[in-house]
Amino acid sequence: MSLADLKYLADVKYLPETPAHDPEIEAINDEAFGPGRFVLAAYKIRQAGPHERALSFVAVDGAIVVASVRMTRIAAGAGRALMLGPLAVQPAFKNLGIGRKLVAIALEAAAKAGAPAVMLVGDEPYYGPLGFRRLPRGQISMPRPVDPDRLLAHEIVPGAVARLAGEVCHADQARIAAHIAAMA
Ligand SMILES: CC(C)(COP(=O)(O)OP(=O)(O)OC[C@H]1O[C@@H](n2cnc3c(N)ncnc32)[C@H](O)[C@@H]1OP(=O)(O)O)[C@@H](O)C(=O)NCCC(=O)NCCS
C-alpha cells in the first residue's frame, strides 16, 4: 500500500446510511454492476421491499460516498436472515480494504441487532475470509437462477443457517403470506 493509499484511508469514514446518500449509492451501484443488475436474483428480492437502512453503511471521503453496503431482511422457509448486498466500491478506492471493512461493520451491526444469520450471492474467494461459507447445494433457491457456488452464509445464532430452506424472499413478503394464510 502506498503513502497516497494510506492518506485515502485516513480520510475515509464509515457511517450508517441515510436517505441523503441514495443518489450517490445508486450511481456507485450503476457503475459497479451496470443496468443488468436489475435482472439479478438478489435484486428481485430487494425490489419486493425496503432494505434495512439502520444496518446499511457507507464509506465517505469528506462529503463524497465512495462505497456502500446494504442489508435486506429475507426469509427462506422457517429461516430468517439478512441478505448482504449490493457491496460496491468506487474504482478509485478499490483494493484499500474498504469493501472488507464495510462487510465487517455490517456483520457486527447485524449481530448487535440480533439477526440470526447473513446470506449473500457473491464470490467465495472474497467473502470466505470474511466469515461466509457455501450453503449446501439445494438447501435454498433464489427467485432467478444463480450459480449455487455463490450462495454463501455467515451464521450468527447457532442453527440459523440450517433453518434457511427453500426459496428466498423478502421478509415482508413472507410476513404478508403468513398473514393471509392465518386469515384463510
Ligand atoms: C468486490 C469489491 C466490493 C471489493 O472491494 P474493495 O474495497 O476493492 O476490496 P478490499 O480492498 O476489501 O479487498 C481487496 C482484495 O479482495 C480481492 N478481490 C476483489 N474482488 C474479488 C472477487 N470478486 N473475488 C475474489 N477476490 C476479490 C482483491 O484482489 C484484493 O485481494 P488482495 O488483498 O489479496 O490484494 C469491489 O471490487 C467492487 O466494488 N467490485 C464491483 C462490484 C462487486 O463485484 N461487488 C461484489 C459483489 S459479489
The ligand as a Gaussian input file, in Angstrom:
#p B3LYP/6-31G(d) Opt

LIG

0 1
 C      -15.602000      -6.539000      -4.802000
 C      -15.376000      -5.157000      -4.182000
 C      -16.578000      -4.760000      -3.356000
 C      -14.155000      -5.265000      -3.267000
 O      -13.978000      -4.067000      -2.563000
 P      -12.517000      -3.472000      -2.298000
 O      -12.635000      -2.422000      -1.280000
 O      -11.887000      -3.121000      -3.579000
 O      -11.793000      -4.783000      -1.740000
 P      -10.851000      -4.900000      -0.467000
 O       -9.832000      -3.814000      -0.513000
 O      -11.659000      -5.072000       0.735000
 O      -10.157000      -6.293000      -0.799000
 C       -9.260000      -6.368000      -1.852000
 C       -8.865000      -7.806000      -2.071000
 O      -10.022000      -8.544000      -2.496000
 C       -9.725000      -9.133000      -3.750000
 N      -10.977000      -9.200000      -4.526000
 C      -11.695000      -8.182000      -5.018000
 N      -12.770000      -8.647000      -5.671000
 C      -12.720000     -10.001000      -5.579000
 C      -13.531000     -11.033000      -6.055000
 N      -14.642000     -10.796000      -6.762000
 N      -13.171000     -12.316000      -5.781000
 C      -12.060000     -12.585000      -5.063000
 N      -11.238000     -11.626000      -4.587000
 C      -11.578000     -10.351000      -4.837000
 C       -8.683000      -8.236000      -4.373000
 O       -7.957000      -8.912000      -5.372000
 C       -7.827000      -7.902000      -3.158000
 O       -7.007000      -9.007000      -2.852000
 P       -5.612000      -8.787000      -2.045000
 O       -5.963000      -8.203000      -0.704000
 O       -5.072000     -10.182000      -1.953000
 O       -4.815000      -7.865000      -2.881000
 C      -15.068000      -4.082000      -5.252000
 O      -14.008000      -4.526000      -6.064000
 C      -16.253000      -3.752000      -6.149000
 O      -16.981000      -2.800000      -5.885000
 N      -16.435000      -4.542000      -7.221000
 C      -17.544000      -4.345000      -8.140000
 C      -18.844000      -4.765000      -7.518000
 C      -18.803000      -6.184000      -6.970000
 O      -18.335000      -7.115000      -7.633000
 N      -19.315000      -6.331000      -5.726000
 C      -19.299000      -7.595000      -5.004000
 C      -20.472000      -8.403000      -5.365000
 S      -20.171000     -10.106000      -5.020000

